[in-house]
Amino acid sequence: MSLRALSGFLTRRCWQSFTCLVLGSALSSGRLQGYVVDTTFDPGTDAGVWAVAVQPDGKILVCGMFYEIAGAKNQSYLARLNANGSIDPTFAPQLNAPVQVMALQADGKIIIGGSFSVINGTIQHRLARLNPNGSLDVDYKASMGEGSLYALLLQSDGRLLMGGRFDTVGGQTRRGIARLLSDGRLDTTFQADVATSVPQSLGAVSCIARQPDGMLIFGGSFTKVNERAQNGAVRVSEKGELDSSFRPPFADIQGSVSIGSVVIQRDGMIVFGGAFTLPGDFSHSNLLRCRSDGSLDASFAPAPNGPAGVRPDLDDSGIFVMGGFTSIAGSSRSGMVRLRKDGSVDETFNFEIKGSIGVITTGLSLVHAGGGQILFGGSFANFGGVARKGLARIVPPEPSFASHPANVTVTAGANTTFTAVVLGQPPTYQWRKDGVALAGATNASLTVSAVRPQDAGRFDVVVTNSAGTATSSAAILTVNFAPVITTQPAALSVVSGQPAALAVIAAGTPAPAYQWRREGVAMAGATSAQFTLAAAKTTDAGRYDCVVTNAIGSVTTAAAELTVVARARLGNLSVRTTLARGENVVVGFVVAGGATEMLVRAVGPTLQQFGLTTAMADPRLELYRESNKLLENDDWSPVLATVFSRVGAFAFVPNSRDAALLQSLGGAHSIVAGGSGPGVVLVEAYDTGTAEGPRLANLSARNQVGTGDDVLIVGFSVAGSGTMRVLMRAVGPTIGGVPFNVPGVLADPKLELRNASGLLIGENDTWDAGLSPTFASVGAFGLAAGGKDAALTATLAGGNSYTAVVRGADGGTGVALVEIYELP
């Protein structure tokens, strides 16, 4: 083929095929040594490949003149291959003419250009955008007139520069180069124009590159740019304005110049490849390097003897040159060579390329991809001495991965397969689970049959050949299965007021959800593996279960019985004493935790029915908070009879002169009982509330202590279940001093605690100083150091009555205070 004929061919098609998509790690010239043709990759085409691109998932897009690829006869002009070279049948766009160029968007969509006019039965001339599945993106508004596309450059902002031989884009005049917005409409802010000096002949742009500063360099077959004479290549601004200071060495040649490729190196130097001859300077024909201002770098003079195209190496340490030459930089090389940065031949990279009728006569596409692999597309039948039609891949000799095993989620019982595509010399395989080798798992793929939940884990494969070993990234196998109860909730019995917790342990994937139920009814908010009551109530008792659910299924736990027993608490206090005319007895109590209804009674006349003939005839009650009298009662109201029955108090004789009152009270109060005449009186205070409500925390009585039957006797009950600890005190000497100053106190009180049978279960004569912290814990006043007051602690069973007896240890008499405190 003559230079003139070849130049015409380049103008029509050849150099637009130079594209590069960078996805892998950088390659240095040292690493290229030992590269081999990948014998596992041989898709094969029946005609030329014009562009190759690699998606992030490792799949390979191929476009060109072919009608058949990888054995598929229905994938003309555009196809997608799996990483191993097999056809991807999920991608099958149907076109009526070749695709020449491609650009991949970050969202996976694919912009294509060529000579087609129909895609998937829809009319679409020469430029289109496809969805990742190969369907036409009808929202992309690109349109152009007659012509061809040779170059696409996708900007980071989504706009697309397009170069080729055309005169209209989007219905407006645009010759040779244009820019589209991200939706395919014409970007009217960019206006550049290329032409030739030949009448009726359109100029063509075959390559476009972008400098770091945003300036654009494009090359092709033209002699005028924006109506200014400039041959082959030009630099313009972001808006298409001509940079008149940029004049490459061929800019003023009067002869034919066709620039097919341009590479901007990291140091700012610019390499042009194509078909051109500098007058009197054959050492810089077809391939030259110039400085950023366009002046020639004379030190770079490979001088290929035929048209040349250029592509950069990933680490910028050299450059790939491809084209229709047989000699370059003094070496006999056909079709392709790698040059070092100084222009000398890298002898470690030696892959001759031959076409179906001899030395290659069309352009090549070179793509760097993951794992160090390099893909080549073109019109060749032999690559590096290995028969390859249109597509070839070279790889490092040591194993590397074109694709790693992928994460998998399956339902228990299904089968699943892990695969990996390995580059390099044929390896051996060893699959592992969680780092442990699996016996017999030595194939290129691993199938797990009838997957069980215990099969979940991390799977990888170790591949080894004579040059080395590589380990894939791990793929996570997630096994979905219906919930399984591993630990049932257990029956539980607690005292009211205490926390209660029921728990279930279940396995399942996805992670299950929980719904607790009481007596079969779902409880709002009870949606954790543990159901907790901060303070259980007797009304919370019942049968509880939990429904455990995920997307695969549901299971219900066995029912667990929650028993809540009423906690032990101080239920009532009674003091029986004989009073002289005008004498009173004082009873005190403290309600903690809020307010509760207290029933207070002063019983006289009704005592006669129990045979007590000396009972007080007309007792009365007064209720105080500190020194403030709140209520009083002389004669009880019959409406209280039902309250007496509810708390278990004996009934009053109808129309008797006994006294009683019912009042909701909280905090500390005192009761003063007396009468108009002498006699025996029984003073009682009842807590009418429940175990969960406010409660009596302290009971006390103050009265004269005599001898014989006139000792101070205080009865009280512990209601509910379980046990409770109490502090009991009999105070005489301390209340006789400051600040109480009670006259006539009992000098040496002795305290006895007896059960309902009268059995002595605790006693104290002189208190132990070791109880002082206990006094402080319940807010009781301190006792005089060395004094003869009495105090003891006891643990009492609920549902029983007890009696505190205070007498003079030495037989003495006087006023004493008896106290009963609930201990924590």
SVG drawing of the C-alpha trace seen along z (x, -y; Angstrom):
<svg xmlns="http://www.w3.org/2000/svg" viewBox="-77 -33 96 68">
<polyline fill="none" stroke="black" stroke-width="0.4" points="0.0,0.0 1.4,-3.4 1.8,-6.1 -0.8,-8.2 -3.3,-5.4 -2.5,-4.5 -2.9,-8.2 -6.4,-8.1 -7.2,-5.0 -6.1,-6.6 -8.3,-9.5 -11.3,-7.2 -10.9,-4.9 -7.6,-3.8 -6.4,-6.0 -9.7,-6.5 -9.3,-2.9 -6.6,-4.0 -8.4,-4.1 -7.3,-3.3 -9.2,-2.5 -7.1,-2.3 -8.4,0.0 -5.4,1.9 -2.2,1.2 0.7,-0.5 3.1,1.5 6.8,0.6 9.1,1.7 10.7,4.2 7.4,5.9 6.8,6.3 9.6,8.7 8.3,12.3 4.8,11.3 3.1,14.1 0.1,14.5 -2.9,15.6 -3.6,19.1 -7.0,19.2 -8.3,16.1 -9.2,16.7 -12.7,15.3 -11.8,14.8 -13.5,12.5 -14.2,12.8 -13.2,9.2 -11.4,6.2 -11.8,5.0 -11.7,1.2 -12.1,0.5 -11.9,2.5 -13.0,1.3 -13.0,3.0 -15.9,2.5 -15.2,2.2 -16.6,5.7 -14.0,7.1 -16.3,7.7 -15.0,6.6 -16.7,4.5 -15.6,5.0 -16.7,3.1 -15.7,3.2 -16.4,4.7 -17.0,8.3 -20.1,10.4 -19.1,13.2 -17.2,13.1 -16.5,15.8 -18.6,18.2 -21.7,16.0 -23.1,15.2 -25.7,12.8 -23.5,10.2 -22.4,8.1 -20.4,4.9 -20.8,4.7 -20.5,7.4 -19.7,7.9 -17.4,10.7 -16.9,12.3 -13.5,12.0 -12.6,15.4 -13.5,14.5 -16.9,16.2 -19.8,14.2 -22.1,12.4 -25.5,13.4 -27.3,10.8 -25.9,8.0 -27.2,8.3 -27.8,5.0 -28.7,5.3 -27.1,2.8 -27.2,2.5 -23.7,1.2 -20.3,1.1 -19.5,-0.7 -16.2,-2.5 -15.7,-4.2 -17.0,-3.8 -16.9,-5.7 -17.9,-4.2 -19.8,-6.4 -19.3,-5.9 -22.9,-4.8 -22.3,-1.8 -23.9,-3.4 -22.1,-3.1 -21.8,-5.8 -21.1,-4.4 -20.4,-6.0 -20.1,-4.6 -21.9,-4.3 -25.0,-2.6 -28.5,-4.0 -30.7,-1.5 -30.4,0.0 -32.7,2.6 -35.2,1.7 -35.1,-2.0 -33.7,-4.6 -30.6,-6.2 -28.0,-7.7 -24.3,-7.2 -24.3,-8.2 -26.2,-6.7 -26.1,-5.8 -26.9,-2.3 -28.0,-1.2 -25.8,1.4 -28.0,4.2 -27.6,3.1 -31.0,1.4 -31.2,-2.0 -31.2,-5.0 -34.1,-6.9 -33.4,-9.9 -30.1,-10.6 -30.9,-13.3 -27.8,-13.0 -28.2,-13.4 -25.8,-14.1 -26.0,-14.2 -24.1,-12.2 -20.5,-11.3 -18.3,-9.2 -17.0,-9.3 -13.4,-8.6 -12.8,-9.9 -14.8,-10.3 -13.5,-11.9 -15.8,-11.8 -15.2,-14.7 -15.5,-14.3 -18.6,-16.5 -20.4,-14.2 -20.0,-16.2 -18.7,-14.4 -16.2,-15.6 -16.7,-13.9 -14.4,-14.0 -14.8,-12.7 -15.8,-13.7 -19.2,-15.4 -20.8,-18.8 -23.9,-18.9 -24.6,-18.0 -27.9,-18.5 -29.3,-20.3 -26.5,-22.9 -23.4,-23.3 -20.4,-21.7 -17.5,-20.5 -15.1,-17.8 -15.5,-18.4 -18.3,-19.1 -19.2,-18.8 -22.4,-17.3 -24.1,-17.9 -24.6,-15.0 -28.1,-14.4 -26.8,-14.3 -27.9,-17.8 -25.3,-20.1 -23.2,-22.1 -23.3,-25.5 -20.6,-27.0 -18.0,-25.0 -17.4,-26.2 -14.5,-24.9 -14.3,-24.2 -12.0,-22.1 -11.7,-22.1 -9.4,-21.3 -8.2,-23.4 -9.9,-21.0 -13.2,-22.3 -16.2,-20.2 -13.9,-18.1 -14.6,-17.9 -11.8,-17.9 -11.6,-15.1 -10.6,-14.8 -9.2,-11.4 -7.9,-12.0 -8.6,-14.2 -6.6,-14.7 -7.1,-17.0 -4.3,-18.8 -4.4,-19.1 -5.2,-22.8 -8.3,-22.0 -6.9,-22.9 -7.7,-20.5 -5.4,-19.1 -6.9,-17.3 -5.5,-15.9 -6.6,-14.5 -6.7,-15.3 -7.4,-19.1 -5.6,-22.2 -7.7,-24.9 -9.0,-25.4 -11.5,-28.2 -10.6,-29.6 -6.9,-29.7 -4.3,-27.7 -3.0,-24.9 -2.2,-21.3 -2.8,-18.1 -3.2,-19.2 -4.3,-22.1 -4.8,-23.3 -8.0,-25.1 -9.5,-26.4 -12.4,-24.9 -14.7,-26.9 -12.9,-26.0 -10.9,-29.2 -7.7,-28.6 -4.3,-28.8 -2.3,-30.5 1.0,-30.0 0.8,-26.2 2.5,-25.3 3.6,-21.6 6.4,-20.9 3.9,-19.7 1.5,-22.6 2.8,-24.5 3.5,-21.5 1.9,-22.1 1.6,-18.3 -0.7,-15.6 -0.7,-15.2 -2.9,-12.7 -2.5,-12.7 -4.2,-9.6 -3.2,-9.7 -1.8,-12.1 -0.4,-11.4 0.1,-14.1 2.9,-12.9 3.1,-13.8 6.0,-16.1 3.9,-18.1 5.6,-16.7 3.2,-15.8 3.7,-12.8 1.9,-12.7 1.6,-9.6 0.2,-9.3 1.2,-9.4 3.3,-12.5 6.7,-13.4 8.6,-16.5 10.4,-18.1 14.0,-17.0 13.6,-15.3 12.7,-11.6 13.9,-10.9 10.8,-12.6 8.3,-11.5 5.2,-9.5 6.1,-9.8 7.4,-12.9 7.4,-14.5 7.1,-18.2 7.3,-20.5 4.2,-22.1 4.6,-25.1 4.6,-22.8 8.4,-23.0 10.1,-19.8 11.9,-17.6 14.7,-16.5 16.1,-14.0 13.1,-11.7 13.6,-10.2 12.3,-6.6 11.6,-7.1 9.1,-4.3 9.1,-3.5 5.3,-3.5 2.3,-5.1 2.3,-4.9 -0.1,-5.3 0.8,-5.9 -0.7,-4.8 0.9,-5.6 2.1,-3.0 0.4,-3.3 3.3,-4.5 4.4,-7.0 7.8,-5.3 7.4,-4.6 5.0,-4.5 3.4,-1.8 3.6,-2.4 1.4,-0.5 0.8,-0.7 1.9,0.2 5.7,0.2 8.3,2.9 11.2,0.9 11.5,-1.6 14.3,-3.0 16.8,-0.9 15.0,2.4 13.0,4.7 9.6,4.7 6.2,5.4 3.0,3.8 3.8,3.0 6.7,1.9 7.2,0.4 9.6,-2.5 11.3,-3.8 10.9,-7.4 14.1,-8.3 12.7,-6.7 14.8,-3.5 13.2,-0.1 12.2,1.9 13.7,5.3 11.9,7.0 8.5,6.5 8.5,8.3 5.2,9.2 5.0,9.1 1.6,8.6 0.7,9.9 -2.5,9.5 -4.4,12.0 -2.5,10.9 0.9,10.1 2.1,7.2 -0.7,5.3 -2.4,2.6 -5.0,1.3 -4.9,-0.4 -4.8,1.3 -6.7,0.8 -4.7,1.3 -6.4,1.5 -4.8,1.8 -7.0,3.8 -6.8,5.3 -4.3,7.9 -1.6,6.5 -3.3,7.8 -3.2,5.9 -5.9,6.4 -5.3,5.8 -7.8,5.5 -7.3,5.0 -7.1,6.8 -4.6,9.5 -4.4,13.3 -1.2,13.8 -0.1,12.1 3.3,12.8 3.6,16.0 0.2,17.3 -2.8,17.6 -5.3,15.0 -8.0,13.4 -8.8,9.8 -8.4,10.0 -5.5,11.0 -4.5,10.7 -1.1,10.7 -0.5,11.4 2.4,11.6 3.8,15.1 2.8,15.4 -0.9,16.0 -3.2,13.0 -6.9,12.5 -9.0,11.0 -12.0,11.6 -12.3,12.7 -15.0,14.9 -18.1,12.9 -20.2,12.7 -23.2,15.0 -26.5,15.1 -28.5,18.3 -31.4,20.0 -30.5,23.1 -30.9,26.2 -29.9,24.5 -26.6,25.0 -24.1,22.2 -20.9,22.0 -17.8,19.7 -15.7,19.0 -12.5,17.0 -10.8,16.0 -7.0,16.4 -4.4,14.9 -0.8,16.2 0.5,19.6 -2.1,22.3 -2.3,22.7 -3.4,25.3 -6.3,24.4 -6.9,24.8 -10.2,23.4 -10.4,22.5 -13.1,21.7 -12.2,19.3 -8.5,19.9 -8.7,23.7 -8.1,25.8 -11.1,27.8 -10.4,31.4 -10.8,32.1 -11.6,28.5 -9.0,28.1 -10.9,27.0 -11.3,23.6 -14.7,23.4 -16.2,24.5 -19.7,25.8 -21.4,26.0 -24.4,28.3 -27.5,28.3 -26.1,25.4 -26.5,25.6 -26.3,22.7 -23.0,23.9 -21.6,23.5 -21.7,19.7 -18.2,18.2 -15.4,16.6 -14.2,18.5 -11.1,17.8 -8.8,19.7 -5.1,20.0 -3.7,20.4 -0.1,21.6 2.0,22.0 5.8,22.3 6.2,18.5 4.4,17.9 1.3,18.0 -1.7,15.6 -4.7,15.6 -8.0,14.2 -10.0,11.8 -12.5,13.6 -16.1,14.1 -18.7,14.2 -21.3,16.9 -24.4,15.9 -27.0,18.6 -30.5,17.5 -32.5,19.8 -35.7,19.7 -35.3,18.9 -34.5,21.8 -35.0,21.5 -31.8,22.6 -32.8,21.5 -36.5,21.3 -37.6,18.6 -37.7,20.1 -40.6,19.8 -39.9,17.1 -41.3,16.1 -40.6,12.7 -41.8,10.5 -43.8,7.5 -41.6,4.4 -38.6,6.5 -37.4,6.6 -38.4,9.6 -36.7,10.6 -37.6,13.3 -35.2,14.1 -35.0,16.2 -31.9,17.2 -32.6,17.8 -30.5,18.4 -31.6,17.3 -30.4,15.3 -31.4,12.6 -31.3,11.6 -34.8,12.3 -37.3,9.9 -39.0,10.6 -42.5,10.1 -43.3,11.0 -46.9,12.0 -48.8,12.3 -51.6,14.8 -51.3,14.8 -51.7,11.1 -48.8,9.1 -47.3,6.4 -46.5,3.0 -42.7,2.3 -41.8,5.8 -39.6,6.5 -36.2,7.5 -34.7,10.9 -35.2,10.1 -38.5,8.9 -37.9,6.9 -40.2,5.5 -38.4,2.9 -40.8,3.5 -43.2,6.4 -46.8,6.1 -49.1,8.8 -51.2,7.9 -48.2,8.8 -48.5,12.5 -49.3,14.8 -48.0,17.0 -45.5,15.3 -44.1,16.5 -42.2,14.9 -42.7,15.1 -39.4,15.0 -39.6,14.1 -37.4,13.4 -37.9,13.4 -37.6,17.1 -40.0,18.2 -41.3,17.9 -41.3,19.9 -42.9,19.4 -41.3,20.3 -42.9,22.4 -44.8,20.4 -43.1,19.4 -45.1,18.7 -44.4,15.5 -45.5,15.6 -45.6,12.3 -46.2,12.6 -47.1,9.6 -44.0,8.4 -43.9,8.3 -44.8,4.8 -45.9,3.2 -49.7,3.7 -51.0,2.2 -50.2,1.0 -52.3,1.4 -51.6,0.0 -53.8,1.0 -53.4,-1.1 -55.2,-2.4 -55.6,-6.2 -56.6,-8.4 -59.0,-11.3 -57.3,-13.8 -54.4,-11.5 -53.5,-10.8 -51.7,-8.1 -49.6,-9.2 -49.2,-6.9 -47.1,-7.9 -46.5,-6.5 -44.6,-7.4 -46.0,-6.6 -43.2,-6.3 -43.5,-6.3 -46.5,-8.6 -49.9,-8.6 -52.2,-5.8 -55.5,-5.6 -54.9,-5.1 -57.7,-3.8 -57.2,-5.0 -59.4,-3.8 -59.7,-4.5 -61.8,-1.6 -63.5,-1.8 -67.1,-0.7 -66.8,2.2 -64.1,3.7 -66.8,4.6 -68.1,7.3 -64.7,9.0 -65.3,8.9 -63.3,5.8 -65.5,3.9 -63.1,1.1 -63.1,-0.1 -63.1,-3.8 -66.7,-4.9 -66.2,-7.7 -62.7,-7.8 -61.8,-10.4 -59.1,-10.8 -57.0,-13.7 -54.7,-13.5 -51.7,-15.8 -48.9,-16.6 -46.2,-18.0 -48.0,-20.4 -50.9,-21.0 -54.2,-19.2 -55.6,-18.0 -58.7,-16.0 -60.5,-14.7 -63.3,-12.3 -65.3,-11.5 -67.9,-9.0 -67.3,-6.8 -69.4,-6.8 -71.1,-3.5 -70.0,-4.0 -66.5,-2.9 -67.9,0.6 -66.9,1.9 -63.4,0.6 -63.1,2.4 -64.0,5.6 -61.6,5.1 -58.6,4.7 -59.6,7.5 -60.4,5.2 -63.2,6.4 -66.5,4.7 -67.7,2.0 -70.9,2.3 -73.6,0.4 -74.1,-3.2 -71.1,-2.8 -69.1,-5.9 -65.9,-4.5 -63.9,-6.8 -62.5,-6.2 -61.4,-8.1 -60.2,-7.3 -57.8,-9.6 -55.3,-9.5 -51.9,-10.3 -48.3,-10.5 -45.3,-11.3 -45.1,-11.5 -48.2,-11.9 -49.2,-11.4 -52.4,-10.3 -53.5,-11.5 -56.1,-9.4 -57.8,-10.2 -61.3,-10.5 -63.5,-12.4 -63.1,-9.8 -60.6,-7.0 -60.5,-3.6 -58.8,-1.1 -58.5,-2.2 -57.2,-0.4 -55.6,-2.6 -55.1,-1.1 -53.7,-2.3 -54.2,-0.3 -52.6,-0.7 -55.4,0.1 -53.3,0.0 -51.6,2.7 -48.2,4.2 -47.2,2.2 -48.3,-1.2 -47.0,-3.6 -46.3,-1.8 -45.9,-2.2 -42.2,-2.7 -42.3,-3.5 -44.7,-2.9 -44.3,-4.3 -46.2,-4.7 -45.5,-6.8 -47.1,-6.1 -46.7,-5.6 -45.0,-2.3 -46.2,-0.8 -45.7,2.5 -47.5,5.8 -50.3,5.6 -49.6,1.9 -46.4,2.3 -46.4,0.8 -47.7,3.4 -47.7,2.6 -49.1,5.1 -48.3,4.9 -48.6,7.1 -46.4,7.9 -48.7,8.2 -47.8,9.9 -45.4,12.7 -41.7,13.3 -39.8,11.6 -38.8,8.2 -36.1,6.8 -37.1,4.4 -35.4,2.1 -37.2,1.9 -36.4,-0.6 -37.6,-1.3 -36.5,-4.8 -36.6,-6.4 -33.4,-8.3 -32.8,-9.9 -36.2,-11.5 -35.8,-12.8 -32.9,-15.0 -32.4,-17.8 -34.1,-18.4 -37.1,-16.3 -37.3,-17.1 -40.1,-14.7 -40.6,-14.6 -40.8,-11.4 -39.2,-9.1 -38.5,-5.4 -34.9,-5.3 -34.0,-1.8 -36.4,-0.4 -36.3,3.3 -37.6,4.3 -39.1,7.8 -40.3,9.0 -42.8,11.9 -44.7,13.8 -48.4,14.4 -48.0,17.4 -46.4,15.3 -43.0,16.9 -40.0,14.5 -38.1,14.2 -35.9,11.2 -35.0,8.9 -32.6,6.1 -31.9,4.1 -29.2,1.8 -28.6,0.9 -25.4,1.7 -23.4,-1.3 -22.8,0.8 -26.4,0.1 -25.8,-3.6 -25.3,-3.3 -28.6,-1.4 -30.4,-4.2 -29.0,-6.7 -30.0,-4.5 -33.7,-4.9 -33.6,-8.4 -34.0,-7.5 -32.6,-10.0 -29.5,-8.9 -29.6,-7.4 -27.6,-8.9 -24.1,-7.3 -23.9,-5.0 -27.6,-5.4 -29.9,-2.5 -32.3,-2.8 -33.0,0.6 -32.8,1.5 -32.7,4.7 -33.1,5.8 -35.1,8.8 -36.2,10.6 -39.9,11.2 -42.1,13.4 -45.1,11.9 -48.6,12.9 -48.0,12.8 -48.7,10.7 -46.1,9.6 -46.0,7.9 -43.4,5.4 -43.4,5.2 -41.6,2.4 -41.1,2.7 -38.7,1.2 -35.6,3.5 -35.3,2.6 -39.1,2.6 -39.2,-1.2 -42.0,-3.2 -42.1,-6.2 -42.8,-7.4 -41.3,-5.4 -41.3,-5.6 -41.5,-2.3 -40.5,-2.5 -40.7,0.0 -38.8,-0.8 -38.7,1.1 -35.1,1.7 -33.9,1.8"/>
</svg>
